[in-house]
Amino acid sequence: MKKHIGIIGFYGILLLTSACASQSPTASTQTGIASSKTKSGETRSTEHHVFQQDLSSFRPKFKDQDESNQVVNSAKASKIVFDNRDVPLYINKRLDPILDTIASQNKNIKFANGFRIQIYVGNDRKSADDAKVYTYQTYPEIFPYLTFQQPVYKVKVGDFLNRMDAERYFASIKETYPSALILPDKVEIKKGMFVK
């Protein structure tokens, strides 16, 4: 019984390997012998294979130069007629009122998301006023904002549209007010444009 299983297995493997073998070659090969001389004067021959297959069906086909010149000359000879839609001014006339409405809407926007530096948080009104005066004297280009939410006073400075602008001032303010923080806040756009 074991002998029959071994024979059946052998024929199965033989059948499988013969099924995987290619029946016809896809490319014809030629074998050539090349000889070359070495530096010492000995001749050495090497065998190499040359593959030959017709690949012309896969190559792109281009028009002749004469045919393409005829197409260009015939296009020049015929007149091209344009619509009003092809003229750029036609588009601009329709686009101008839309751009004007967008510009007027943008003028009404006064606030944007930005950053402020919080320099003081505490219960003492005098300390909050001192922080505000410090900002006026040291940084006249940025504006301080004093808010009161009972019982806490908060002083925030600047209208920074991006964090990089706030970081420039933050390093020097941190020396005087070590508890200073950069916080996201709504800022006035016009004032934010003047921050250097």
C-alpha positions in Angstrom: 0.0 0.0 0.0 2.8 2.4 0.9 4.5 1.5 -2.3 1.4 2.5 -4.4 1.1 5.8 -2.5 4.8 6.5 -3.3 4.3 5.7 -7.0 1.2 7.8 -7.2 3.0 10.7 -5.5 5.9 10.4 -7.9 3.6 10.5 -11.0 1.7 13.4 -9.5 4.9 15.5 -9.1 6.0 14.5 -12.6 2.7 15.6 -14.0 2.8 18.9 -12.1 6.3 19.8 -13.3 5.6 18.9 -16.9 2.5 21.1 -16.8 4.5 24.0 -15.7 7.1 23.7 -18.4 6.7 26.0 -21.4 5.5 24.4 -24.6 6.9 26.8 -27.1 9.7 29.3 -26.7 8.6 33.0 -26.6 11.8 34.3 -28.0 14.3 32.6 -30.2 17.9 32.5 -29.0 21.1 32.2 -30.8 24.4 31.2 -29.3 27.5 32.9 -30.4 31.1 32.5 -29.6 33.2 35.6 -29.1 37.0 35.6 -28.7 39.1 38.2 -27.1 42.8 38.6 -26.3 44.0 39.2 -22.8 46.9 41.4 -21.8 49.2 38.4 -21.6 48.4 37.5 -25.3 46.2 34.5 -24.6 43.0 34.2 -26.6 39.9 33.5 -24.6 36.5 32.6 -26.0 33.2 33.2 -24.3 29.8 32.0 -25.2 26.9 34.5 -25.2 23.2 34.3 -26.0 21.4 36.7 -28.4 17.7 37.1 -27.9 15.5 37.9 -31.0 11.9 38.8 -30.8 9.7 41.0 -32.9 8.7 44.0 -30.7 7.5 46.3 -33.5 3.9 45.8 -32.4 4.7 47.4 -29.0 6.6 50.4 -30.3 4.8 53.8 -30.7 4.1 54.9 -34.2 4.6 58.6 -35.2 3.4 60.5 -38.2 5.9 61.5 -40.8 7.3 65.0 -40.6 5.7 65.9 -44.0 2.2 64.9 -42.8 2.4 67.0 -39.6 3.6 70.1 -41.6 0.5 69.7 -43.9 -1.8 69.7 -40.9 -0.2 72.9 -39.5 -0.4 74.7 -42.8 -4.1 73.8 -43.3 -4.9 75.1 -39.8 -3.2 78.4 -40.7 -5.1 78.7 -43.9 -8.5 78.4 -42.3 -9.8 81.3 -40.3 -10.6 80.8 -36.6 -13.8 82.4 -35.4 -14.1 83.3 -31.7 -17.2 83.7 -29.6 -17.7 86.5 -27.1 -17.3 83.8 -24.5 -13.7 83.3 -25.5 -12.7 86.9 -24.9 -11.3 87.4 -21.4 -13.2 90.7 -20.8 -16.5 88.8 -20.9 -15.4 86.8 -17.9 -14.1 89.8 -16.1 -17.4 91.7 -16.5 -19.2 88.8 -14.8 -16.6 88.3 -12.2 -16.1 91.9 -11.0 -19.5 92.2 -9.2 -18.8 88.9 -7.3 -15.4 90.1 -6.3 -16.8 93.4 -5.1 -19.4 91.6 -2.8 -16.6 89.4 -1.4 -14.4 92.5 -0.7 -17.3 94.3 1.0 -18.0 91.3 3.2 -14.3 91.0 4.1 -14.3 94.7 5.2 -17.0 93.9 7.7 -14.9 91.2 9.3 -13.1 92.8 12.2 -11.9 89.8 14.3 -10.0 86.6 13.5 -8.5 83.7 15.4 -5.1 84.7 16.7 -2.9 84.8 19.8 -2.4 87.1 22.8 0.2 87.0 25.6 -1.4 86.8 29.1 1.0 88.6 31.4 -0.9 89.0 34.6 -3.7 87.0 36.4 -4.6 88.0 40.0 -6.9 89.8 42.5 -4.9 93.1 42.8 -6.1 95.9 40.6 -2.9 98.0 41.1 -0.7 95.1 39.9 -2.9 94.7 36.8 -2.6 98.4 36.1 1.2 98.2 36.5 1.3 95.4 34.0 -0.7 97.5 31.6 1.6 100.6 32.0 4.6 98.3 31.6 3.3 97.2 28.2 2.5 100.8 27.1 6.0 101.9 28.0 8.1 98.9 26.8 6.1 97.9 23.7 4.1 100.8 22.3 3.2 98.9 19.1 1.1 96.2 21.0 -2.0 97.0 22.9 -2.8 95.7 26.4 -6.3 94.4 27.3 -7.5 94.4 30.9 -10.4 92.2 31.8 -12.2 91.6 35.1 -14.1 88.5 35.9 -14.9 88.7 39.6 -12.6 88.4 41.5 -9.8 88.0 38.9 -8.0 90.6 36.8 -6.4 89.5 33.6 -4.0 91.5 31.4 -3.4 90.2 27.9 -1.2 92.0 25.3 -1.0 92.0 21.6 -3.1 91.1 18.6 -1.0 88.4 16.9 -2.4 86.8 13.8 0.1 83.9 14.0 2.0 82.3 16.8 5.5 83.2 15.4 4.8 86.9 16.0 3.7 86.2 19.5 6.8 84.1 20.2 9.1 87.1 19.3 7.6 89.2 22.1 7.1 86.3 24.5 10.8 85.7 25.2 11.4 89.3 26.4 8.1 89.6 28.3 8.8 86.3 30.1 11.9 87.9 31.7 9.7 90.5 33.5 6.6 88.3 34.0 7.7 84.7 34.4 4.1 83.4 34.6 3.3 84.8 31.1 1.5 82.5 28.6 0.6 82.5 24.9 -3.1 81.9 24.6 -5.4 81.5 21.5 -7.9 84.4 21.4 -10.0 86.5 19.0 -7.8 89.4 17.8 -8.5 92.6 15.9 -7.3 92.2 12.3 -6.3 95.8 11.8 -4.2 95.9 15.0 -2.7 92.5 14.1 -1.4 93.9 10.8 0.7 96.6 12.5 2.6 94.2 14.8 6.1 93.9 13.6 
